[in-house]
Amino acid sequence: MSALTRIRSAAPPSAVVAGLIAVMVGVTSSAALVFTAAKAAGADAREICSWMLALGVGLACTSAGLSMRHRAPVVTAWSTPGAALLTTGLSGVSMAQAVGAFVFSALLIVVSGVTGWFARVMNRIPVPLAAALLAGVLLRFGTGLFSTMHQSFAVAFPMFVIYLLGRRLLPRYAVLLALAAGVVATLFTGGWRTAEVRLSLATPVFTAPEFDWKVLISVGAPLFVVTMASQNLPGVAVLRGSGYDDVPVSPLMTWTGAANAVLAPFGAFGLNLAAITAAICTGDEAHPDRDQRYLAAVWAGFFYLCVGLLGATVASLLTAMPHELVLAIAGIGLLATIESSLATALADKASREAAVVTFLATASGVTLLGIGSAFWGLLAGLVTSAIATVGRPRREEPAPEPRPSGLPAR
């Protein structure tokens, strides 16, 4: 095998682009929350960079390592609802106490993986409801593509047209072509503010954890709950909705929790399975061969490592990058996944009503008790399904009609 062939096998353009888009969407949508959470704990500039470094290294190791181990696109992410929780929960808490809460939450995730209780819960969720939950989580990104056209038609519309033409002529490179069209369009419209980009490397800053029981209960336990309910639950739904049912859930929980615990003293507050960004790497756009889509997650891990090493640069890039470009490419990259999720959710007539309830409740974005809509949407769907089926006799499958002897079965 020639060197060029090996490079093409390890770095197919569609997989590399999917990994890049996944990281770009994940970072631009929530990195500001990470900075705000770090500042709430009293972090200085070096400690904020250390947080980004720890998160980047953790996501690189777990995304690439778990994907190569299971040959499936296992994309990890930092806990966005967890970061939102910390922006208020860390007020008045020292950095050492915050790190103690991070370690406590991570160890609870490890326990959930070792005991297997989370996997048992996920095995009881019907496939149509899991698909509906995924579609509900992704809906705002799909509609964001078209709302962006209202704000920046000159950027979003050409990207959408190029994507449609690419799907017809070069389906493997459709998203790449749309991204290139968006970059060109934003250059012409003057959306980039490159003068604000500053390059600098991050350095690790170690903080010894301090375990204060009040902080563990008020910060660590809620961080664990929102991470499991709002991140890991839809993350598993993405894998199963994309056909990766054979990936064991418990080892994923164990390894992400263990990596989180090791890196917590450096600022890794929450590592978990990704949902939205994972969906970018699990569909046909990432690779036409389902068995090769894990490469997209491996490349996502590489780009996350770059984000971590250049932690101080991320903030300046967020300011420089046109927001409409990120919204448009995220919507385009998720169109195929939304389509397949809705098709799976509505395929079975018996569970269609419960799937619709799950989809609508999840898409509503409602947050109760600090837990996001993914959990409440799934709960609403399960309740709807239980009420609709309780007391009803189980339908018996009709017995096959006997066929005349000598005729083969079809």
C-alpha positions as CSV (number, residue, x, y, z in Angstrom):
1,M,0.0,0.0,0.0
2,S,1.5,3.4,-1.0
3,A,1.9,6.3,1.4
4,L,-0.8,8.3,-0.5
5,T,-3.2,5.4,-0.2
6,R,-2.6,5.1,3.5
7,I,-3.1,8.8,4.0
8,R,-6.4,8.7,2.1
9,S,-7.5,5.7,4.2
10,A,-6.7,7.4,7.5
11,A,-7.9,10.9,6.5
12,P,-10.8,10.8,4.1
13,P,-11.9,14.4,3.4
14,S,-15.5,13.9,4.4
15,A,-14.4,12.4,7.8
16,V,-11.9,15.2,8.4
17,V,-14.4,17.9,7.6
18,A,-17.1,16.2,9.8
19,G,-14.7,16.2,12.7
20,L,-13.7,19.8,12.1
21,I,-17.3,21.0,11.9
22,A,-18.2,19.0,15.1
23,V,-15.5,20.7,17.0
24,M,-16.2,24.1,15.5
25,V,-19.9,23.9,16.5
26,G,-19.1,22.5,19.9
27,V,-16.5,25.2,20.8
28,T,-18.3,28.2,19.3
29,S,-21.6,27.3,20.9
30,S,-20.4,26.9,24.5
31,A,-16.8,28.0,25.0
32,A,-18.0,31.3,26.4
33,L,-19.9,29.4,29.1
34,V,-16.6,27.7,30.1
35,F,-14.9,31.0,30.4
36,T,-17.7,32.4,32.5
37,A,-17.8,29.3,34.8
38,A,-14.0,29.5,35.3
39,K,-14.3,33.2,36.2
40,A,-17.1,32.4,38.7
41,A,-14.6,30.3,40.6
42,G,-12.1,33.1,40.6
43,A,-9.9,31.7,37.8
44,D,-7.2,34.0,36.4
45,A,-6.1,34.1,32.7
46,R,-3.6,31.2,33.2
47,E,-6.2,29.0,35.0
48,I,-8.8,29.7,32.3
49,C,-6.3,28.5,29.7
50,S,-5.6,25.4,31.8
51,W,-9.3,24.6,31.8
52,M,-9.4,24.7,28.0
53,L,-6.2,22.6,27.9
54,A,-7.5,19.9,30.3
55,L,-10.9,19.8,28.4
56,G,-9.2,19.6,25.0
57,V,-6.8,16.8,26.1
58,G,-9.6,14.9,27.8
59,L,-11.9,15.1,24.7
60,A,-9.0,14.2,22.4
61,C,-8.1,11.1,24.4
62,T,-11.7,9.9,24.9
63,S,-13.0,10.7,21.4
64,A,-10.1,9.1,19.6
65,G,-9.4,6.3,22.0
66,L,-13.0,5.1,22.4
67,S,-13.7,5.4,18.7
68,M,-10.7,3.3,17.7
69,R,-11.5,0.8,20.5
70,H,-15.1,0.3,19.4
71,R,-14.7,1.2,15.7
72,A,-17.7,3.6,16.1
73,P,-18.0,7.4,16.1
74,V,-17.9,8.0,19.8
75,V,-17.6,11.8,20.1
76,T,-17.2,13.3,23.5
77,A,-17.8,16.9,24.7
78,W,-17.6,19.0,27.8
79,S,-20.9,19.4,29.7
80,T,-22.6,22.5,28.3
81,P,-25.5,22.4,30.8
82,G,-22.9,21.7,33.5
83,A,-21.0,24.8,32.5
84,A,-24.2,26.8,32.6
85,L,-24.9,25.4,36.1
86,L,-21.4,26.4,37.3
87,T,-21.7,30.0,36.1
88,T,-24.0,30.5,39.1
89,G,-23.2,27.6,41.3
90,L,-19.5,28.5,41.8
91,S,-20.2,32.0,43.1
92,G,-18.4,32.2,46.5
93,V,-16.7,28.8,46.0
94,S,-12.9,28.6,46.0
95,M,-11.1,27.0,43.1
96,A,-10.0,24.1,45.3
97,Q,-13.6,23.4,46.4
98,A,-14.8,23.6,42.8
99,V,-12.2,21.0,41.8
100,G,-13.4,18.8,44.6
101,A,-16.9,19.0,43.2
102,F,-15.6,18.1,39.7
103,V,-13.8,15.0,41.0
104,F,-16.9,14.0,43.0
105,S,-19.2,14.3,39.9
106,A,-16.7,12.4,37.8
107,L,-16.5,9.5,40.3
108,L,-20.3,9.3,40.3
109,I,-20.1,8.8,36.5
110,V,-17.5,6.1,37.0
111,V,-19.8,4.3,39.4
112,S,-22.7,4.5,37.0
113,G,-20.5,2.8,34.4
114,V,-19.0,0.2,36.6
115,T,-22.3,-0.8,38.1
116,G,-24.0,-0.8,34.7
117,W,-27.2,0.9,36.0
118,F,-27.2,3.6,33.3
119,A,-26.9,1.0,30.5
120,R,-29.8,-0.9,32.0
121,V,-31.9,2.3,31.9
122,M,-31.0,3.0,28.3
123,N,-31.8,-0.6,27.2
124,R,-35.5,0.1,28.3
125,I,-35.9,3.1,26.0
126,P,-37.8,2.3,22.8
127,V,-35.9,3.0,19.6
128,P,-38.6,5.4,18.1
129,L,-38.5,7.5,21.3
130,A,-34.7,7.7,21.2
131,A,-34.8,8.8,17.6
132,A,-37.5,11.4,18.4
133,L,-35.3,12.7,21.2
134,L,-32.4,13.1,18.8
135,A,-34.6,14.9,16.3
136,G,-35.8,17.2,19.0
137,V,-32.3,18.0,20.2
138,L,-31.2,18.8,16.6
139,L,-34.3,20.7,15.5
140,R,-33.0,24.2,16.5
141,F,-29.9,23.7,14.4
142,G,-31.9,22.7,11.3
143,T,-34.2,25.7,11.7
144,G,-31.1,27.8,12.4
145,L,-30.0,27.3,8.9
146,F,-33.1,29.1,7.5
147,S,-33.3,31.7,10.2
148,T,-29.7,32.6,9.3
149,M,-30.9,33.3,5.7
150,H,-33.1,36.1,7.1
151,Q,-30.1,37.7,8.9
152,S,-27.4,36.9,6.4
153,F,-28.9,35.8,3.1
154,A,-25.6,36.4,1.1
155,V,-23.9,33.7,3.3
156,A,-26.5,31.1,4.1
157,F,-28.3,30.9,0.8
158,P,-25.2,30.2,-1.4
159,M,-24.1,27.5,1.2
160,F,-27.5,25.8,1.0
161,V,-27.6,25.9,-2.8
162,I,-24.0,24.6,-3.1
163,Y,-24.9,21.8,-0.6
164,L,-27.9,20.7,-2.7
165,L,-25.9,20.7,-5.9
166,G,-23.2,18.8,-4.1
167,R,-25.7,16.2,-2.9
168,R,-26.7,15.7,-6.5
169,L,-23.2,15.7,-8.1
170,L,-20.6,15.0,-5.4
171,P,-22.5,13.7,-2.4
172,R,-19.4,12.7,-0.4
173,Y,-18.1,16.3,-0.5
174,A,-21.4,18.2,-0.2
175,V,-20.8,19.5,3.3
176,L,-17.1,20.4,2.4
177,L,-18.3,22.4,-0.6
178,A,-20.9,24.2,1.5
179,L,-18.3,25.1,4.1
180,A,-15.9,26.4,1.3
181,A,-18.8,28.4,-0.1
182,G,-19.5,29.9,3.3
183,V,-15.9,30.9,3.9
184,V,-15.7,32.6,0.5
185,A,-19.0,34.4,1.1
186,T,-18.0,35.6,4.5
187,L,-14.7,36.9,3.1
188,F,-16.6,38.9,0.5
189,T,-19.1,40.2,3.1
190,G,-16.3,41.2,5.5
191,G,-17.5,39.0,8.4
192,W,-14.0,37.9,9.6
193,R,-12.2,40.0,12.1
194,T,-8.7,38.5,11.8
195,A,-7.0,41.4,13.6
196,E,-8.4,40.1,16.9
197,V,-6.8,36.6,16.6
198,R,-3.9,36.1,18.9
199,L,-1.8,32.8,19.0
200,S,-0.5,31.5,22.3
201,L,0.0,28.1,23.9
202,A,-1.8,27.0,27.1
203,T,0.0,25.6,30.2
204,P,-1.4,23.3,32.8
205,V,-2.2,24.7,36.3
206,F,-2.7,22.1,39.0
207,T,-5.2,22.8,41.9
208,A,-5.4,20.3,44.7
209,P,-9.0,19.3,45.3
210,E,-10.8,20.3,48.6
211,F,-13.8,18.3,49.5
212,D,-16.4,20.5,51.2
213,W,-19.6,18.5,51.8
214,K,-21.8,21.5,51.2
215,V,-20.1,22.2,47.8
216,L,-20.3,18.5,46.9
217,I,-24.1,18.5,47.5
218,S,-24.8,21.9,46.0
219,V,-22.4,21.7,43.0
220,G,-21.0,18.2,42.5
221,A,-24.3,16.3,42.7
222,P,-26.3,18.7,40.4
223,L,-23.4,18.6,38.0
224,F,-23.6,14.8,37.8
225,V,-27.3,14.8,37.3
226,V,-27.4,17.4,34.5
227,T,-24.4,15.7,32.8
228,M,-26.1,12.3,32.8
229,A,-29.6,13.5,31.9
230,S,-28.8,16.3,29.5
231,Q,-25.7,15.0,27.8
232,N,-25.0,11.3,28.3
233,L,-28.6,10.3,27.7
234,P,-29.0,12.0,24.3
235,G,-25.4,11.0,23.5
236,V,-26.3,7.3,23.8
237,A,-29.5,8.1,21.8
238,V,-27.4,9.5,19.0
239,L,-25.3,6.3,18.7
240,R,-28.3,4.0,18.8
241,G,-30.4,6.2,16.5
242,S,-27.5,5.9,14.0
243,G,-27.4,2.1,14.2
244,Y,-24.5,1.6,16.6
245,D,-26.4,-0.5,19.0
246,D,-23.5,-2.8,19.6
247,V,-21.4,-0.2,21.3
248,P,-21.4,-1.0,25.1
249,V,-22.6,1.9,27.2
250,S,-21.0,1.1,30.5
251,P,-17.4,1.3,29.3
252,L,-18.1,4.7,27.7
253,M,-19.4,6.0,31.1
254,T,-16.4,4.5,33.0
255,W,-13.7,5.9,30.7
256,T,-15.2,9.4,30.3
257,G,-15.7,9.6,34.1
258,A,-12.2,8.3,34.8
259,A,-10.6,10.8,32.4
260,N,-12.7,13.5,33.9
261,A,-11.5,12.6,37.5
262,V,-7.8,12.6,36.4
263,L,-8.0,15.9,34.6
264,A,-10.3,17.7,37.1
265,P,-7.4,19.3,39.1
266,F,-6.4,21.1,35.9
267,G,-9.9,22.4,35.1
268,A,-11.8,19.5,33.4
269,F,-15.2,20.1,35.0
270,G,-17.2,17.6,33.0
271,L,-16.5,15.2,30.2
272,N,-19.4,13.2,28.6
273,L,-20.8,11.8,25.4
274,A,-21.7,14.4,22.8
275,A,-25.1,14.6,21.2
276,I,-25.4,17.4,18.6
277,T,-21.7,17.3,17.6
278,A,-21.8,13.5,17.6
279,A,-24.6,13.5,15.1
280,I,-22.4,15.3,12.6
281,C,-20.0,12.3,12.7
282,T,-22.5,9.5,12.7
283,G,-24.3,10.1,9.4
284,D,-23.6,9.5,5.7
285,E,-22.0,12.9,5.4
286,A,-19.1,11.8,7.6
287,H,-18.3,8.7,5.4
288,P,-20.4,6.6,3.0
289,D,-19.1,3.4,4.7
290,R,-20.7,3.1,8.2
291,D,-17.7,1.1,9.4
292,Q,-15.4,3.9,8.6
293,R,-17.3,6.8,10.3
294,Y,-15.3,6.3,13.5
295,L,-12.5,8.2,11.6
296,A,-14.6,11.4,11.9
297,A,-14.6,11.1,15.7
298,V,-10.9,10.4,15.7
299,W,-10.3,13.6,13.7
300,A,-12.6,15.5,16.1
301,G,-10.3,14.3,18.9
302,F,-7.3,15.7,17.0
303,F,-9.0,19.1,16.5
304,Y,-10.1,19.2,20.2
305,L,-6.4,18.6,21.1
306,C,-5.5,21.7,19.0
307,V,-8.2,23.7,20.8
308,G,-6.8,22.7,24.1
309,L,-3.2,23.5,23.2
310,L,-4.2,26.8,21.9
311,G,-6.7,27.5,24.7
312,A,-5.8,31.2,24.9
313,T,-6.5,31.5,21.2
314,V,-10.0,30.1,21.3
315,A,-11.6,33.3,22.8
316,S,-10.1,35.5,20.1
317,L,-11.2,33.1,17.3
318,L,-14.7,33.1,18.7
319,T,-14.7,36.9,18.3
320,A,-13.2,36.7,14.8
321,M,-15.4,34.0,13.3
322,P,-18.7,35.0,11.6
323,H,-21.5,33.6,13.7
324,E,-23.7,33.0,10.7
325,L,-21.1,30.7,9.1
326,V,-21.2,28.5,12.2
327,L,-25.0,28.4,12.3
328,A,-25.4,27.6,8.6
329,I,-22.8,24.8,8.4
330,A,-24.2,23.2,11.6
331,G,-27.7,23.1,10.0
332,I,-26.4,21.8,6.7
333,G,-24.3,19.1,8.4
334,L,-27.2,17.8,10.4
335,L,-29.9,17.8,7.7
336,A,-29.4,14.1,6.9
337,T,-29.4,13.1,10.5
338,I,-32.6,15.0,11.3
339,E,-34.3,13.3,8.3
340,S,-33.3,9.8,9.3
341,S,-34.2,10.4,13.0
342,L,-37.7,11.6,12.1
343,A,-38.2,8.6,9.7
344,T,-37.3,6.2,12.5
345,A,-39.3,8.0,15.1
346,L,-42.5,7.9,13.0
347,A,-42.1,4.5,11.3
348,D,-44.1,2.5,13.9
349,K,-47.7,3.6,14.0
350,A,-48.2,2.2,17.5
351,S,-45.5,4.4,19.1
352,R,-46.0,7.4,16.8
353,E,-47.9,9.6,19.3
354,A,-45.3,9.0,22.0
355,A,-42.6,9.8,19.6
356,V,-44.2,13.1,18.6
357,V,-44.6,14.0,22.2
358,T,-41.0,13.2,22.8
359,F,-39.9,15.3,19.8
360,L,-42.0,18.3,20.7
361,A,-41.1,18.4,24.4
362,T,-37.4,18.0,23.6
363,A,-37.5,20.7,20.9
364,S,-39.3,23.1,23.3
365,G,-36.0,23.6,25.2
366,V,-37.8,23.6,28.5
367,T,-35.6,23.4,31.6
368,L,-36.9,22.3,35.0
369,L,-34.9,21.8,38.2
370,G,-31.8,22.6,36.3
371,I,-32.3,19.6,33.9
372,G,-32.6,20.2,30.2
373,S,-35.4,19.3,27.8
374,A,-33.8,16.0,26.6
375,F,-34.6,14.4,29.9
376,W,-38.1,15.9,30.2
377,G,-38.9,15.1,26.5
378,L,-38.0,11.5,27.0
379,L,-39.9,11.3,30.2
380,A,-43.0,12.8,28.5
381,G,-42.7,10.2,25.7
382,L,-42.4,7.3,28.1
383,V,-45.5,8.5,30.1
384,T,-47.5,8.9,26.9
385,S,-46.5,5.5,25.7
386,A,-47.4,3.9,29.1
387,I,-50.8,5.5,29.2
388,A,-51.5,4.6,25.6
389,T,-50.7,0.9,26.1
390,V,-51.7,0.1,29.7
391,G,-54.6,-2.3,29.8
392,R,-54.6,-2.9,26.1
393,P,-54.4,-6.6,25.0
394,R,-51.1,-7.4,23.2
395,R,-51.7,-7.9,19.5
396,E,-51.0,-11.4,18.3
397,E,-49.1,-11.8,15.1
398,P,-51.1,-13.6,12.5
399,A,-49.9,-17.1,11.9
400,P,-48.3,-17.7,8.5
401,E,-50.5,-19.3,5.9
402,P,-49.5,-22.8,5.0
403,R,-47.9,-22.9,1.5
404,P,-48.4,-25.8,-0.9
405,S,-45.7,-28.4,-0.7
406,G,-42.9,-28.1,-3.2
407,L,-42.9,-24.2,-3.3
408,P,-39.9,-22.5,-1.8
409,A,-40.2,-19.9,0.9
410,R,-39.7,-16.3,-0.2
